[in-house]
Amino acid sequence: MRNMLIMSAVLTTSMLVAAPAFADDAAAAPAAPASPFTITGSAGVWSQYRFRGISQSDNKPVVQGALTVTHSSGFYISTWGSSATGNAAVDLGGTEIDAFAGYSKTIAGFTLDGGLYGYIYPGSSKVHPELDSSKTFVGGASGISQNYFEVYGDVSKAYGPVTAKAGINWAPDQSYFKDFGTATRYNIYVFGELGLAIPNFPISFHSHLGHTAGGFDYFPVGQDHGHQYFDYTVGATYKWKSLAFDVSVVGTSLSKKDTTVFLVQDDDSVLSVGHNDYRRAAKTAVVGSISASF
């Protein structure tokens, strides 16, 4: 009996000593490695959709969203989408879906970024030309796909609260330029940006200046050539938690003359008409938005 009591005491003591040991082993177990992938996204409502200064939504509100998957190596893939309302100047067929992939790397304080960007307009091939009462073409897409792609690259650097960025988007020879018979079979878009974000201050400021030259020159119906142009944006963003409230002034350097539609009459005379869609799309406007990000 005495031996049994001794053995029982030994076993009980061993269990009491061993229990903390198992807990320590569990606590010391290595944590699962963090995923090298990061997923971010956003969605919101804009008072209108402006692309390089030109309204893509007939100056009407749109819904937009984006999703990006980034690898720790610097490679990323992303998609972005927007609704759109067409008019005689711009008709995307109701929807734009962009898909792009690239690589970003920071070296000596400079962030280098570049990749391939595709613009997809699912409904553009179903859009029919807009005609006036005399069956004369006055705008709208020609019922063919408006899809195209660009190669892009940019460099940015922060100087205290100020961030500066410069870049270029190049659209090489492709179906878009052949199908629409543009004078130039490529397009070059260059831009520069300045941003100001003051630490512990909820409002940041941003500005953008770009220049379009080539196959995407602004080309109102009836004019004998397209117009290179500058576009600009100046705005402020207020952030509250995951929400962003932005108000921006967006416009172009295109004049009233650059955006006037000319129609050729039956007697070969040229008539300047009051069709103002081209002018409205390029005029300076205030654009507001509310978006959420994650």
Secondary structure, DSSP 8 states (H G I E B T S, - for coil): -HHHHHHHHHHHHHHHHHHHHHHHHHHHS------SEEEEEEEEEESS-EETTEESSTT--EEEEEEEEEETTSEEEEEEEEE----SS----SEEEEEEEEEEEEETTEEEEEEEEEEE-TTGGG---EE-TT--EEES--SS---EEEEEEEEEEEETTEEEEEEEEEE-S-HHHHHTT-SSS-EEEEEEEEEEE-TT-SEEEEEEEEEEEETT-B--TT-SS-B-EEEEEEEEEEEETTEEEEEEEEEES--TTTT--EEE-TTS-EEE----HHHHHHS-EEEEEEEEE-
